[in-house]
Amino acid sequence: MLTYQFRLYPNQEQIQELFRQLGCHRWLYNQMLACQKAHWELDRFDYNFFKQSKLLTKMRHQGEPRVTTINRSSASQTLARLKKAYENFYRRCKQGYNKDEGPGYPKFKGRNRFDSITFVNKNGARLKDGRLYIQYMPGTIKIRLHRPIEGNIKIFTVKKKADHWYLNIVTDHVVKEILPTTGIDVGIDLGITHLVATSDGQFFPNPKHLNHSQKKLRRLQRHISRCKKGSNRRKKAVLQLQRLHMKITNQRSDTVCKIACQLTDQYDNIFMEDLQVKNMAKNSKLSKSIADASWNTLTNRLEVKALATGRTALKVDPKNTSQICSGCGEIVKKDLSVRTHKCDCGLTLDRDVNAALNIKGRGYRLQGAT
């Protein structure tokens, strides 16, 4: 599967229709969630996806305007979204959870908490002469197709981000661009001082996008807190804040993609730490920096890119990779403030490079074991 994202340019009439359809889908989601919750509380009856689909059909026959004026397949996709929310809830219950936080029961969606509609191809939405057709939409929506679409289109998702509209297209195309072998392997250590340090001494700086925008974020958040709720002034301030968060997200994504491409171009086998980022983020002093570094996004992107280019990306146990000497194997204890690894065996080098060398060694042993 391959996902493309394109920018949409709807006119004012089309924007109003998109908001109307979003409202209908949000109403449907909340109604079905209320039904399922009520049935369970009254008689412990699971009002599942199939029963909800029958109810949806009945509502359409009865002429419910918020159901008859949206596409049938997109309404089914909204029910599937609720089904997935319940499946995730049950999974968290089985796996165990933090008693203070709870397992996360599905919530009713507020006006600003439902921002996408999903269509099955040729059933409510399709590309028509380089524009997007959506059922019940006046005219077709202008779309910026900045790259060719490969494979058969399976799913369309119209999504709102700040004041922009985007179209995500999922196709059945599998990207396979096998790169020529380089004969070089690498271990990488993820950090905050340097986003990535490699076993051969290469460093990728950490841009700290959130930190650079922190002053502007605080100013906008203060401005919102002073505005009257429901006022146009507050809406404009919220929109500015959304735009800034979207910019930070795009900057992180750009950084991650460039690093992943460079690493897969240079190395055949890439070994990295299997970090439990969620647990690490509980550190109150480092949580913001860890979140800004986007380690999970980077490792996931590396795995996807390696699969598409014929490379190997392997995760290893991160325990004591910074403390063990890569030269002699002895443990050399050091705090986070100590940035240089010095061992009695005479090895002196950057602590992140030392960790990357240990990761590379563990990757080789893991490959040998498999």
Secondary structure, 3 states (H helix, E strand, C coil): CEEEEEEEECCHHHHHHHHHHHHHHHHHHHHHHHHHHHHHHHHCCCCCHHHHHHHHHHHHHCCCHHHHCCCHHHHHHHHHHHHHHHHHHHHHHHHCCCCCCCCCCCCCCCCCCCCEEEEEECEEEEEECCEEEECCCCCCEEEECCCCCCCCEEEEEEEEECCEEEEEEEECCCCCCCCCCCCCEEEEEECCCEEEEECCCCEEECCCHHHHCHHHHHHHHHHHHHCCCCCHHHHHHHHHHHHHHHHHHHHHHHHHHHHHHHHHHHCCEEEEECCCHHHHCCCCCCHHHHHHHCHHHHHHHHHHHHHHHCCEEEEECCCCCCCECCCCCCECCCCCCCCEEECCCCCEEEHHHHHHHHHHHHHHHHHHHC
